[in-house]
Amino acid sequence: MPRPEVLERIQSAEHDADDIVAEAEDDRDERIAEARKRAEEIRTDAEEEARDLKERRLEEAREEIDEECERVLEEGEQERAALAERAEKRVEEVTDHVVDLFQEDVHAQT
């Protein structure tokens, strides 16, 4: 095989190799870009899911707090009503006692 033909084949092979390397680099860059895009999508989805979960848990906690608040208020109202009832029952007794004390003071002064 004559030298110019060999040189031409070598140059052609080098050109083909350069094309293969360039194509491989382009493919690599494209895959990296796709991977970064997918990673960003996954991160965004995970952040959104975390926000949703946080909101659901906050809402559940608020509901529990509201329920507990209602329970405490109801217990307080029941205790207030019981105290008011006991106090009402003692009004006559206390009034009689105060009248008796007043009468004793009046008799003691005379």
Contacts in CASP RR format, 6 or more apart in sequence:
PFRMAT RR
TARGET T0000
AUTHOR 0000-0000-0000
METHOD contacts of the structure
MODEL  1
MPRPEVLERIQSAEHDADDIVAEAEDDRDERIAEARKRAEEIRTDAEEEA
RDLKERRLEEAREEIDEECERVLEEGEQERAALAERAEKRVEEVTDHVVD
LFQEDVHAQT
END
